[in-house]
Amino acid sequence: MKNIYLLALALLFAGAGYSQADYKKMPSLGFQFFYNDFQTAADLRANGLSQVLNDKQWYRTKRMSPGLALTYQKGLTNQIDFSAIAGASFLRYPVAGNMVTSGPENLLVDVVASANFKLLSDKYYVNPYLTVGAGASKYKGYFAAFAPVGLGVQIKLVQDIYLQLASQYRIPVTENAAYHLNHSIGLVAPVKKRPAPAPVEVKVVIVDRDGDGVVDSLDRCPDVVGLADLMGCPDRDADGIADDDDKCPDVAGLAKYGGCPIPDTDGDGINDEEDKCPNDKGYARYQGCPIPDTDGDGVNDEEDKCPTRPGPESNMGCPVIAKEVIDKINFAAKNVFFTTGSAKLMAKSNKSLDEVAALMKADESLQMQIDGHTDSQGSDELNQALSEKRANAVKDYLISKGIMASRLNATGYGETKPIADNKTAAGRAKNRRTEMTVRNY
């Protein structure tokens, strides 16, 4: 054992002396597939190497137990790598003094730390190496230590990614360990990219009178501090146009306007490139145009309740409802009658409400507000409920005549809006009423 470590130390110094350029292995992770071979190791000890080679059994996989391992490697020098391997396999492991060699296979876990002494640096595609290290294992509660020594070859697939083939002879250090061979094949790849080589510093003597970083031979303005992008000329407004070429050198602009800002001909705050009406003041929400008046009635669309139907400003831009229509509806409202104390329409109300329905069918722009009112007889709660029911009774009748519900709105006000004195019978009769107000917006 002592001789083995002396050999490894000698190779370490030999490798360190051989290294020239700095090309150490990057920190790398990988995996291995391996075979553990206890039988051939026992044959070697019992019969010697020549007999094992003559028997031609050392490479038979049926004598071996497969396993998998994870690896970590890092270059210590160009030709010496640190390697850590954690592996596991299922097998029957011979434990000294216990002879655990029969029964079902169990899990053997081992960890190996070693140094790989390479003949060449990782720049080369094929690189033989010697490995020496220390290892520990656990099998069914038995812990053991061993010393692995072996040979391997590293094959570079692409930069910093390697295929590695190795064989180790694992020598027991503690009594629970057993001599065995370990043959492996695996891949390792770096966990980060190799840093680029430092650039070679080249000192060049340059002439730059204004000290702006642009050499005089390329500087259009060699005596004025300027910008490299503008061939050494200044740009006070930072619009990317040299002051000598800028018609507005103190205001940022565009090249197609000679370095000046985009114009705004109508002065509405919207530049001509975005203004669809560049000669008329307008608004951003209309892309620089004035507020439109679709129906041309003099009421702009934002204030016009009927933007597609002409009408006066006094009626919110909607057509004026004919006085005859309003009079007929007001007359009809005065001829709506209910059974006393209920919301049931009396039959004599039908003619008036049928005329209202006909007027609304003739002009589908008409909408109606129906209000129900009562006198002060009875409680506030009952009067309020009654007025709502009566207003909705009128609404329901008109709906039954083909008027859409969305054109009708019914509200009850109870006794809250009297138009006459509730102390007299005549006044109370006036207060018991239904009002119908028509509009077209």
C-alpha positions in Angstrom: 0.0 0.0 0.0 2.8 2.4 0.9 4.4 1.9 -2.5 1.2 2.6 -4.3 0.9 6.1 -2.7 4.5 6.8 -3.3 3.9 6.1 -7.0 0.9 8.4 -7.0 3.0 11.2 -5.4 5.7 10.8 -8.0 3.2 11.0 -10.8 1.7 14.1 -9.2 5.0 16.0 -9.4 5.7 14.6 -12.9 2.3 15.8 -14.1 2.8 19.2 -12.6 6.2 19.6 -14.2 4.8 18.5 -17.6 2.0 21.0 -17.7 2.5 24.0 -19.9 -0.6 26.1 -20.8 -3.4 26.5 -18.2 -6.2 24.1 -19.3 -7.5 22.5 -16.1 -10.8 20.6 -16.1 -13.8 22.7 -15.3 -16.0 21.6 -12.4 -18.0 18.8 -14.0 -20.8 16.4 -13.2 -21.5 13.0 -14.7 -22.7 9.5 -14.4 -21.2 6.0 -14.7 -22.4 2.5 -15.5 -20.1 0.0 -13.8 -19.5 -3.7 -13.0 -18.1 -5.0 -9.7 -16.2 -8.2 -10.1 -15.4 -10.1 -6.8 -14.7 -13.5 -8.4 -11.9 -12.5 -10.7 -10.3 -10.6 -7.8 -10.4 -13.8 -5.8 -8.9 -15.8 -8.7 -6.1 -13.2 -9.0 -5.1 -13.6 -5.3 -5.4 -17.4 -5.4 -3.9 -18.3 -8.9 -2.0 -15.2 -10.1 -2.5 -13.0 -13.2 -1.2 -15.5 -15.8 -3.7 -18.2 -14.7 -6.6 -15.7 -14.8 -5.6 -14.6 -18.3 -5.3 -18.2 -19.5 -8.8 -19.1 -18.1 -10.3 -16.2 -20.1 -12.9 -15.5 -17.4 -11.9 -12.0 -16.3 -14.1 -10.3 -18.9 -17.3 -12.4 -18.5 -20.1 -10.0 -17.3 -22.1 -13.0 -15.9 -19.5 -13.1 -13.1 -20.1 -9.4 -12.3 -22.7 -7.2 -10.7 -23.9 -4.0 -12.5 -24.4 -0.6 -10.8 -24.8 3.1 -11.4 -22.8 6.0 -10.0 -22.8 9.8 -10.0 -19.4 11.6 -10.4 -18.0 15.0 -9.7 -14.6 16.1 -11.1 -12.5 19.2 -11.0 -9.0 19.9 -12.3 -6.3 20.6 -9.7 -3.7 21.1 -12.4 -3.6 20.6 -16.2 -2.9 16.9 -15.7 -4.3 16.1 -12.3 -8.1 15.9 -11.6 -9.9 15.4 -8.4 -12.7 12.9 -8.7 -15.5 12.0 -6.3 -17.8 9.0 -7.1 -20.9 7.8 -5.3 -22.2 4.5 -6.6 -24.8 1.8 -5.8 -25.3 -1.8 -6.9 -27.3 -4.9 -5.8 -25.1 -7.9 -5.1 -23.9 -10.5 -2.5 -21.0 -8.9 -0.8 -18.4 -11.2 1.1 -17.9 -9.6 4.5 -14.9 -10.9 6.4 -15.8 -13.0 9.4 -19.5 -12.9 8.5 -19.4 -14.5 5.0 -22.5 -12.7 3.7 -22.4 -14.6 0.4 -25.7 -16.3 0.2 -29.3 -15.2 0.2 -30.9 -12.3 -1.8 -28.8 -9.6 -3.3 -28.6 -6.4 -1.2 -27.6 -2.8 -1.9 -23.9 -1.9 -1.7 -23.2 1.8 -1.5 -19.7 3.1 -1.9 -18.0 6.5 -2.1 -14.6 7.0 -3.6 -12.4 10.1 -3.7 -9.4 9.9 -5.9 -6.8 11.7 -8.0 -6.6 11.0 -11.7 -3.0 11.5 -13.0 -3.4 12.1 -16.8 -0.6 11.7 -19.4 -1.8 14.8 -21.2 -4.0 17.9 -20.6 -7.7 18.0 -21.5 -7.0 19.6 -24.8 -6.2 16.2 -26.2 -8.8 13.9 -27.6 -7.4 10.6 -26.1 -5.8 10.8 -22.7 -4.7 7.8 -20.6 -4.6 8.3 -16.8 -3.7 6.5 -13.5 -6.1 6.8 -10.6 -5.3 6.4 -6.9 -7.6 7.2 -4.0 -9.6 6.2 -0.9 -13.1 4.7 -0.6 -15.7 3.7 1.9 -18.7 1.3 1.5 -21.8 0.2 3.4 -23.5 -3.2 3.0 -26.3 -4.5 5.3 -25.1 -2.4 8.2 -21.4 -3.3 7.6 -19.0 -0.4 7.0 -15.7 -0.8 5.3 -12.8 1.2 3.8 -10.7 0.3 0.8 -8.0 1.9 -1.5 -8.7 1.9 -5.2 -5.9 2.0 -7.8 -6.4 1.6 -11.5 -6.0 2.8 -15.1 -8.3 4.6 -17.4 -8.6 6.5 -20.7 -10.4 9.7 -21.3 -11.9 10.5 -24.8 -13.0 14.1 -25.6 -16.3 14.1 -27.5 -16.6 17.9 -27.7 -15.0 20.7 -25.7 -15.1 19.8 -22.0 -17.4 16.8 -22.4 -15.6 13.5 -22.0 -16.2 9.7 -22.2 -14.2 7.9 -19.5 -13.4 4.2 -19.3 -11.6 2.9 -16.3 -10.8 -0.3 -14.3 -9.8 -0.2 -10.6 -8.4 -2.8 -8.3 -9.9 -2.1 -4.9 -7.7 -3.2 -2.0 -9.3 -3.7 1.5 -8.2 -1.4 4.3 -10.6 -2.7 7.0 -11.6 -6.3 7.7 -15.2 -5.9 6.4 -13.9 -4.9 2.9 -13.3 -7.4 0.1 -10.8 -7.4 -2.8 -12.7 -6.7 -6.1 -12.4 -5.1 -9.5 -14.5 -2.2 -10.7 -14.9 -1.6 -14.4 -16.8 1.6 -15.5 -17.8 3.7 -18.4 -19.3 7.2 -18.0 -19.8 10.7 -19.2 -18.8 14.0 -17.5 -19.8 17.5 -18.6 -19.0 20.9 -17.1 -21.5 22.7 -14.8 -20.5 26.1 -16.4 -18.8 27.3 -19.5 -15.0 27.7 -19.6 -14.1 31.4 -19.4 -12.8 33.0 -22.5 -9.1 33.6 -22.6 -8.0 37.0 -21.6 -7.5 39.3 -24.6 -4.0 40.3 -25.5 -3.4 43.9 -24.6 -2.1 45.8 -27.6 -0.9 49.4 -27.0 -1.6 51.7 -29.8 -0.5 55.3 -29.9 -3.4 57.5 -31.2 -3.8 61.2 -31.9 -7.0 62.7 -30.5 -6.7 66.5 -30.0 -10.1 67.1 -28.4 -9.9 64.0 -26.2 -13.4 62.7 -27.2 -12.2 59.2 -28.0 -12.4 59.6 -31.7 -9.0 59.7 -33.4 -8.3 62.7 -35.5 -8.1 60.7 -38.7 -11.8 59.7 -38.2 -13.0 62.9 -36.4 -15.1 65.3 -38.5 -14.8 67.9 -35.7 -11.3 67.2 -34.3 -11.1 70.4 -32.2 -14.6 70.0 -30.5 -15.6 67.3 -28.1 -18.2 65.2 -29.8 -19.8 61.7 -30.0 -18.3 58.6 -31.6 -21.6 57.8 -33.4 -21.5 61.2 -35.1 -17.8 60.9 -36.1 -16.7 63.1 -33.3 -19.1 66.0 -33.7 -21.3 67.4 -30.9 -25.1 67.0 -30.6 -26.5 69.5 -28.0 -30.1 68.3 -28.1 -29.1 64.6 -28.2 -31.4 63.8 -31.2 -28.7 61.9 -33.1 -28.1 64.7 -35.6 -24.8 66.6 -35.4 -25.2 70.3 -34.6 -23.6 71.2 -38.0 -26.5 69.4 -39.8 -29.3 70.3 -37.3 -31.6 73.2 -38.2 -32.9 73.1 -34.5 -29.7 72.3 -32.6 -31.2 73.1 -29.2 -34.5 71.2 -29.7 -34.6 67.4 -30.3 -36.1 66.5 -33.6 -36.0 64.1 -36.6 -33.7 63.9 -39.5 -36.5 64.2 -42.1 -37.4 67.6 -40.6 -33.8 68.7 -40.6 -33.4 68.0 -36.9 -36.5 69.9 -35.9 -39.5 68.4 -34.1 -42.5 67.1 -36.0 -44.6 70.2 -36.9 -48.2 70.9 -35.5 -49.7 73.1 -38.2 -53.1 73.7 -36.5 -51.6 74.1 -33.0 -53.9 71.6 -31.4 -51.0 69.7 -29.6 -51.1 66.8 -31.9 -48.2 66.6 -34.4 -49.0 66.4 -38.1 -47.8 62.8 -38.4 -50.5 61.7 -36.0 -53.1 64.4 -36.9 -55.8 63.2 -39.4 -57.0 66.8 -39.7 -53.6 68.7 -39.6 -55.2 72.0 -40.7 -58.1 72.0 -38.2 -57.8 72.0 -34.4 -59.1 68.9 -32.9 -58.7 66.4 -30.1 -56.4 63.4 -29.5 -59.4 61.1 -29.0 -60.5 61.9 -32.6 -56.9 61.7 -33.9 -56.6 65.5 -34.2 -60.0 66.1 -35.8 -62.8 68.2 -34.3 -65.6 66.4 -32.5 -67.8 65.0 -35.3 -71.5 65.8 -36.0 -72.7 62.8 -37.8 -76.2 64.0 -38.5 -75.1 67.6 -39.3 -77.7 69.1 -36.9 -75.2 71.4 -35.2 -75.0 69.3 -32.1 -71.7 67.4 -31.9 -71.9 63.7 -31.3 -70.6 63.9 -27.7 -73.6 66.0 -26.7 -76.1 64.6 -29.2 -78.4 62.0 -27.7 -79.5 61.1 -31.3 -76.2 61.4 -33.3 -77.7 59.8 -36.4 -81.0 61.7 -36.4 -81.0 65.5 -36.8 -82.7 67.5 -34.0 -82.3 70.9 -32.2 -79.9 71.5 -29.3 -83.0 72.2 -27.1 -84.0 68.5 -27.5 -80.4 67.2 -27.0 -79.9 66.8 -30.8 -83.0 64.6 -31.2 -86.0 65.3 -33.4 -88.8 67.2 -31.6 -91.7 65.1 -30.7 -94.9 66.4 -32.3 -97.2 68.4 -30.0 -100.1 66.3 -31.2 -98.4 63.1 -30.0 -97.6 64.6 -26.6 -101.2 65.9 -26.2 -102.6 62.4 -27.1 -100.5 60.7 -24.5 -101.3 63.3 -21.8 -105.0 62.8 -22.6 -104.6 59.1 -22.5 -103.0 59.4 -19.0 -106.0 61.2 -17.7 -108.2 58.4 -18.9 -106.5 55.5 -17.1 -108.8 54.1 -14.4 -108.3 51.4 -11.7 -110.7 49.4 -9.5 -110.9 51.2 -6.2 -108.1 50.3 -3.8 -106.4 48.0 -6.4 -104.1 48.0 -9.4 -106.6 46.3 -11.7 -107.1 48.4 -14.8 -110.7 49.1 -15.6 -111.9 48.2 -19.1 -112.6 51.8 -20.0 -108.9 52.4 -19.8 -108.1 50.1 -22.8 -109.0 52.6 -25.5 -106.6 55.2 -24.2 -103.8 52.8 -23.7 -104.3 51.2 -27.1 -103.8 54.7 -28.7 -100.6 55.1 -26.7 -99.4 51.7 -27.9 -100.2 52.7 -31.5 -98.2 56.0 -31.2 -95.2 54.1 -29.8 -95.3 51.5 -32.6 -95.5 54.3 -35.2 -92.3 55.9 -33.8 -89.9 53.3 -32.4 -87.6 56.0 -31.1 -90.1 56.9 -28.4 -89.5 55.8 -24.8 -91.9 56.3 -21.9 -91.8 57.0 -18.2 -94.9 55.8 -16.4 -95.4 57.3 -12.9 -98.1 56.2 -10.4 -99.5 58.5 -7.7 -102.0 58.2 -4.8 -103.9 60.4 -2.4 -103.0 60.5 1.3 -105.7 58.2 2.4 -104.2 55.0 4.1 -100.7 54.4 5.3 -97.6 55.5 3.4 -96.5 51.9 2.9 -99.7 50.8 1.3 -99.9 53.9 -0.9 -96.3 53.4 -2.1 -97.0 49.8 -3.0 -100.3 50.6 -4.7 -98.7 53.4 -6.8 -95.9 51.0 -7.9 -98.4 48.3 -8.8 -100.5 50.7 -10.8 -97.6 52.1 -12.8 -96.4 48.5 -13.6 -100.0 47.5 -14.6 -99.9 50.2 -17.3 -96.4 49.1 -18.3 -97.6 45.4 -18.5 -100.6 46.4 -20.6 -98.4 48.2 -23.2 -96.0 45.3 -23.3 -99.0 43.0 -24.0 -99.7 45.3 -27.0 -96.2 44.6 -28.5 -94.2 47.4 -26.9 -90.7 46.3 -25.8 -90.1 46.4 -22.1 -86.8 48.2 -22.6 -88.7 51.2 -23.9 -90.8 51.5 -20.8 -90.0 52.5 -17.2 -92.5 52.4 -14.3 -92.1 54.2 -11.0 -94.4 54.6 -8.0 -94.3 57.7 -5.9 -97.2 56.9 -3.5 -98.6 60.1 -1.9 -95.2 62.0 -2.1 -96.1 64.2 -5.1 -99.6 65.6 -4.7 -100.8 68.2 -7.3 -103.9 69.2 -5.2 -105.1 69.5 -1.6 -105.6 66.0 -0.1 -108.1 67.6 2.4 -110.8 67.7 -0.2 -112.4 65.0 -2.2 -111.8 66.8 -5.5 -108.1 67.3 -4.6 -107.7 63.7 -3.6 -109.2 62.6 -6.9 -106.6 64.7 -8.8 -103.9 63.2 -6.8 -104.9 59.7 -7.7 -103.4 59.7 -11.1 -101.1 58.0 -13.7 -98.6 60.2 -15.6 -97.0 59.2 -18.9 -94.0 61.2 -20.1 -92.7 60.5 -23.6 -89.1 61.2 -24.9 -86.9 60.0 -27.7 -83.5 59.8 -26.1 
